[in-house]
Amino acid sequence: MLKTRILYETLEAHLEKKAFTILTGARQTGKTSILKLLHNHLVSKNRKVVTLTLEDSQLCDTLDQQPENLFNYTDIPKQVSYGETLSVDEKLYVLIDEIQYLKNPSNFLKLLYDTYADSLKLVVTGSSAFYLDRNFTDSLAGRKQLFWLKTLNFEEFLHFNNANYLADELLRLRRTPETISPKNAELRIMFNEYLTYGGYPAVVLQQETKDKIAMLADIKNAYIKRDIHESNINNEAAFMNLMRLLAAQCGSLANRNELSKLLKIDNKTVDNYLYVLQKCFHIELLRPFTGNIRKEITKMPKVYFYDLGLRNSLLNRFEPIHNRDDKGVIAENYLFQRLAEQYEPDRLNFWRTIDNHEVDFVVSDEYQKGKAYEIKYNTAILKPKKYALFTENLPNYPLYYVSAVEQPNALDLIRI
């Protein structure tokens, strides 16, 4: 039985919208599974629906020749001339998996929308090469709604592990964070597993630790290499070495000059690789917050991963979290992931000055107002005086301290 995702209900509701539905995200996040669920839903509603996959090279070639060849694979009459309004009693739904394999997917979608939008609804999945198309936004403006499927968040991770009662408890604790949970020990065990192996669905569904590690290695070695190939990157070794360097520098400034020297490639190539890693949904380069303090750094971003399992696999590190020297980095990366669920990327920043005053995350709720978070694995070592410059100069951004272990006077990471 296919597992559902939190995003599914939003996608189901969007089936009734005129704009085409585009589901994107990293490989192996479950886009094909969601497409199957949407197909089953439409069948249950007696809608006309067909699902196609463009991993079928013959089908792909046919659609490249003429987008309207799509109708040859439906029960709509084949004799449809260009520019003719498609006349059907009810809307036809066509679900297309892996649309990035078309030579020009943006053109394909634009032509079909402009000609048949009143009678045809397309729901498509696409990763890497499709989203890397720099003409994507302009050519489909007003014609599509883009949805991003990430790896499982912690709530979904609990559901996939058949721990629905813990997922319910997690939501209760987030609503009432001051509550003491009788299930705290169970939640902590599951949380540490999530921080170690991440949220790729195929990884989470593995029962044995060795199988989780093997599945992560497969994602790293096979699926990311497909991203590399489709992004026209020639130096595979340098690209993978960059990923490993970024994994080791997670939560730190990404200095392209330093990366260029270490990898023996030029700055332009580093920039391109970083662009590809972002567009393939593996990393985020968090930009610095700019207030009114002249000493603030305004250039270099900080790097975070969208899945900690992938990050840990790149380093080949799977030891228990509490024994790790990078446990603070892991907690910080998780907080980034959690905040990225709730806010658009351009509303998330970090704050840092040239004399090393720093706050991990600054969230802008509205113009010149928001909140800030400083995280330590254990806030017992935290020294509030270090953050006086921030709190004095940015009073509209109250600073909250976050701990990965339950501590007095700090927000509990698991409950945010």
C-alpha positions in Angstrom: 0.0 0.0 0.0 1.4 3.4 -1.0 2.1 5.8 1.9 0.7 9.3 1.7 2.5 12.5 2.1 1.5 15.8 3.8 1.7 17.5 0.4 -0.7 15.0 -1.2 -3.9 16.8 -0.1 -2.7 20.1 -1.6 -1.9 18.4 -4.9 -5.3 16.6 -4.9 -7.1 20.0 -4.4 -5.0 21.5 -7.2 -6.4 19.0 -9.7 -9.5 21.2 -10.0 -7.4 24.3 -10.9 -6.8 25.3 -14.5 -3.1 25.8 -14.1 -1.0 22.8 -14.8 0.4 21.0 -11.8 4.2 20.5 -11.7 5.7 18.4 -8.9 9.4 18.6 -8.6 12.1 17.6 -6.1 15.2 15.5 -5.7 15.2 12.0 -7.2 13.8 9.2 -4.9 11.6 11.6 -2.9 8.4 9.8 -3.9 7.1 11.8 -6.9 6.1 8.8 -8.9 4.2 7.3 -5.9 2.2 10.5 -5.5 1.4 10.4 -9.2 0.0 6.9 -8.7 -2.1 8.1 -5.8 -3.5 11.0 -7.9 -4.3 8.6 -10.7 -6.2 6.3 -8.3 -8.1 9.3 -6.9 -9.2 10.4 -10.4 -10.3 6.9 -11.3 -12.4 6.7 -8.2 -14.1 10.0 -9.3 -14.8 8.5 -12.7 -12.6 11.1 -14.4 -10.8 10.5 -17.7 -7.2 10.0 -16.8 -4.1 8.4 -18.4 -0.6 8.2 -16.8 2.5 8.2 -19.0 6.2 7.9 -18.1 8.9 9.5 -20.3 11.4 6.9 -19.3 9.9 5.2 -22.3 12.3 6.6 -25.0 9.9 5.9 -27.9 7.1 7.9 -26.2 9.6 10.6 -25.5 10.7 10.9 -29.1 7.1 11.0 -30.3 6.2 13.9 -28.0 9.4 15.7 -29.0 8.3 15.6 -32.6 4.9 17.1 -31.8 3.4 17.8 -28.4 -0.1 17.1 -29.7 0.9 13.5 -30.3 0.0 13.2 -26.6 -3.6 12.6 -27.7 -2.6 9.4 -29.5 -2.1 7.9 -26.0 -5.6 8.9 -24.8 -9.2 8.2 -25.8 -9.5 11.6 -27.5 -9.7 11.4 -31.3 -6.3 11.5 -32.9 -7.3 13.9 -35.7 -6.6 17.1 -33.7 -5.2 19.9 -35.8 -2.9 22.6 -34.3 -4.8 25.5 -32.8 -8.1 23.7 -32.7 -10.0 23.8 -29.4 -10.3 20.3 -28.0 -13.9 19.5 -27.6 -14.7 17.0 -24.8 -17.6 16.6 -22.4 -15.3 16.7 -19.4 -11.7 17.6 -18.7 -9.0 15.0 -19.6 -6.3 14.5 -17.0 -2.9 13.4 -18.3 -0.3 12.5 -15.6 3.3 12.5 -17.0 6.2 11.2 -15.0 9.8 12.4 -15.6 9.0 15.2 -18.0 12.7 16.4 -17.9 13.5 13.7 -20.5 11.8 15.9 -23.2 14.1 18.0 -25.3 12.1 21.2 -24.4 9.6 20.4 -21.6 8.8 24.1 -21.1 7.7 24.5 -24.7 5.7 21.3 -24.6 3.7 22.5 -21.6 3.3 26.0 -22.9 1.8 24.8 -26.3 -0.6 22.4 -24.6 -1.8 25.0 -22.1 -2.2 27.8 -24.6 -4.3 25.5 -26.9 -6.2 23.1 -24.6 -6.2 24.4 -21.1 -10.0 24.5 -20.9 -10.2 20.8 -21.6 -6.9 19.4 -20.6 -5.2 19.2 -17.2 -1.6 18.1 -17.0 0.0 16.9 -13.8 3.8 16.3 -14.4 6.8 15.4 -12.3 10.2 16.6 -13.1 13.6 16.7 -11.5 17.1 18.2 -12.2 17.4 18.9 -15.9 13.8 20.2 -16.1 14.1 22.6 -13.2 17.6 23.6 -14.4 16.0 25.0 -17.6 16.6 28.7 -17.1 13.6 29.6 -19.4 11.3 27.6 -17.1 9.9 30.5 -15.1 9.3 32.9 -17.9 7.8 30.5 -20.5 5.3 29.1 -18.0 4.3 32.2 -16.1 0.6 32.1 -15.2 0.3 28.6 -16.7 1.6 26.4 -13.9 1.7 25.9 -10.2 5.0 24.5 -8.9 5.1 22.1 -5.9 8.3 20.9 -4.2 8.3 17.4 -2.7 11.2 17.1 -0.2 12.4 14.1 1.6 10.2 13.0 4.6 10.0 15.5 7.4 10.0 14.0 11.0 6.3 13.8 11.2 6.1 11.8 7.9 9.1 9.7 9.0 7.0 8.6 12.0 4.1 7.7 9.8 6.3 5.7 7.4 7.6 3.8 10.4 3.9 3.0 11.4 4.4 5.1 14.6 1.2 7.2 14.0 0.7 7.5 17.8 4.1 9.2 18.0 3.3 11.5 15.1 0.1 12.6 16.9 2.2 13.2 20.1 4.7 15.2 18.1 1.9 17.5 16.8 0.5 17.8 20.3 3.9 18.9 21.7 4.3 21.4 18.9 0.9 22.9 19.8 1.7 22.9 23.6 5.5 22.9 23.8 5.5 23.3 27.6 3.8 19.9 28.0 5.7 17.0 29.4 5.4 14.0 27.2 5.0 10.4 28.5 6.3 9.2 25.1 9.5 11.4 25.2 11.9 8.5 25.3 10.3 6.9 22.2 10.3 10.1 20.3 14.0 10.7 21.1 15.0 7.3 19.8 13.1 7.9 16.5 14.4 11.4 16.3 18.0 10.3 16.5 17.4 7.7 13.8 15.9 10.4 11.6 18.9 12.6 12.2 21.2 9.7 11.2 19.5 8.2 8.2 17.4 11.1 7.0 14.0 11.0 5.2 14.4 9.4 1.8 11.3 7.1 1.7 13.1 4.1 0.4 15.7 4.4 3.1 13.1 4.9 5.9 11.2 1.8 4.8 14.3 -0.4 5.1 14.2 -2.4 8.3 17.9 -3.2 8.8 20.6 -0.6 9.4 22.9 -2.1 6.8 20.1 -1.8 4.2 19.5 1.8 5.1 23.2 2.6 4.6 23.2 0.6 1.3 20.2 2.5 0.0 21.8 5.8 0.9 24.9 4.7 -1.0 22.8 3.9 -4.0 21.2 7.3 -3.9 24.6 8.9 -3.7 26.3 6.8 -6.3 23.6 6.1 -8.8 20.9 8.8 -8.7 23.1 11.8 -8.1 25.2 10.6 -11.0 22.1 10.9 -13.1 21.8 14.5 -11.9 25.4 15.1 -13.0 24.8 13.5 -16.4 21.6 15.5 -17.1 23.3 18.7 -16.0 26.1 18.3 -18.6 28.8 18.2 -16.0 32.0 16.6 -17.3 34.1 16.3 -14.2 32.2 13.9 -12.1 35.0 13.4 -9.6 35.2 17.1 -8.8 31.5 17.4 -8.4 31.3 14.5 -5.9 34.3 15.9 -4.0 32.6 19.2 -3.8 29.6 17.5 -2.2 31.8 15.8 0.3 33.5 19.0 1.2 30.2 20.7 1.6 29.0 17.9 3.8 32.0 18.4 6.0 31.5 22.2 6.1 27.7 22.0 6.8 26.6 25.0 8.7 29.8 26.9 7.8 30.5 29.6 5.2 30.9 28.3 1.7 34.0 30.1 0.4 34.1 29.5 -3.3 37.8 30.7 -3.5 38.8 28.1 -0.9 36.7 25.4 -2.6 38.2 26.3 -6.0 41.7 25.8 -4.6 40.9 22.5 -2.8 39.2 21.0 -5.9 41.7 22.5 -8.5 38.8 24.0 -10.6 38.1 27.6 -11.3 35.6 29.8 -9.5 33.1 29.8 -12.4 33.0 26.0 -12.3 32.4 26.0 -8.5 29.6 28.5 -9.0 28.0 26.2 -11.6 28.3 23.1 -9.4 26.7 25.0 -6.5 23.9 26.1 -8.8 23.3 22.5 -9.9 23.3 21.2 -6.3 20.7 23.7 -5.4 18.5 23.2 -8.4 18.7 19.4 -7.9 17.4 20.1 -4.3 20.3 18.7 -2.4 21.6 21.8 -0.7 20.6 25.4 0.2 23.0 28.3 0.3 21.7 30.5 3.1 22.3 34.2 2.6 23.4 36.5 5.3 20.9 38.9 7.0 21.7 42.5 6.3 20.7 45.0 9.0 22.3 48.3 9.8 25.6 47.2 11.3 28.5 48.1 9.1 30.6 45.1 10.2 28.1 42.5 9.0 29.3 40.1 6.3 27.3 40.5 3.2 28.7 38.0 0.7 29.5 34.4 1.6 26.5 32.1 2.2 26.3 29.1 4.6 25.6 25.6 3.3 22.9 23.2 4.6 21.6 19.9 3.2 18.0 19.1 2.6 18.5 15.5 3.8 20.8 14.5 6.7 21.0 10.9 5.6 22.6 12.0 2.3 25.0 14.3 4.2 26.0 11.5 6.6 26.4 9.1 3.6 28.8 11.5 1.9 30.9 11.4 5.0 30.3 7.7 5.7 29.3 8.5 9.3 26.4 6.7 10.9 27.6 6.4 14.6 25.0 7.3 17.3 24.3 11.1 17.4 25.3 11.6 21.1 28.8 10.2 20.4 29.5 12.4 17.4 31.8 15.4 17.4 29.5 16.9 14.7 26.2 16.5 16.7 25.9 20.3 17.0 26.1 20.7 13.2 23.5 17.9 12.7 21.1 19.7 15.1 21.7 23.0 13.3 21.1 21.4 9.9 17.8 19.9 11.2 16.6 23.2 12.5 17.3 24.7 9.0 15.2 21.9 7.5 12.4 22.5 9.9 12.4 26.3 9.3 12.5 25.7 5.5 9.3 23.7 5.9 7.6 26.8 7.3 9.2 29.7 5.4 10.2 30.6 1.9 14.0 30.5 1.3 14.2 34.3 0.9 12.8 34.8 4.4 15.6 32.7 6.0 19.0 34.1 6.7 21.9 33.9 9.2 23.6 36.8 10.9 27.4 37.2 11.2 29.9 40.1 11.7 33.5 40.3 10.7 34.5 39.9 14.3 32.7 36.6 14.7 29.5 37.6 16.3 26.9 35.2 14.9 23.3 34.0 15.2 22.3 30.8 13.4 19.0 31.8 11.8 17.1 35.0 11.3 13.5 34.7 10.1 11.7 37.7 8.5 8.0 37.5 9.3 7.3 41.0 7.9 9.3 44.1 7.0 12.1 44.6 9.5 10.4 42.2 12.0 10.7 38.6 12.8 12.6 36.2 15.1 16.0 34.6 15.5 17.3 31.2 16.7 20.6 30.2 18.1 21.0 26.4 18.5 23.4 24.4 20.6 23.2 20.6 21.0 23.2 21.3 24.7 22.5 24.9 25.8 24.2 24.4 29.1 27.4 25.7 27.3 25.6 28.7 25.8 26.7 32.2 26.9 23.9 34.7 26.3 26.4 37.7 26.5 27.8 36.6 23.2 24.6 37.7 21.5 24.2 41.1 23.1 25.2 42.9 19.9 22.5 41.2 18.0 19.7 41.8 20.6 20.7 45.4 21.1 20.8 46.3 17.4 17.9 44.2 16.2 15.2 44.4 18.9 12.4 43.5 16.4 14.0 40.1 16.0 13.7 38.4 19.5 16.3 35.7 19.9 15.3 32.2 21.0 17.8 29.6 22.2 17.3 26.1 21.0 18.6 22.8 22.4 18.7 19.3 20.9 18.3 17.9 24.4 15.7 19.2 26.8 17.1 22.1 28.8 15.6 24.8 31.0 15.1 28.2 29.3 15.6 26.9 25.8 13.2 25.8 23.1 13.3 22.0 22.5 14.5 21.3 18.9 12.1 18.4 18.5 9.0 20.6 19.3 9.7 23.5 17.0 
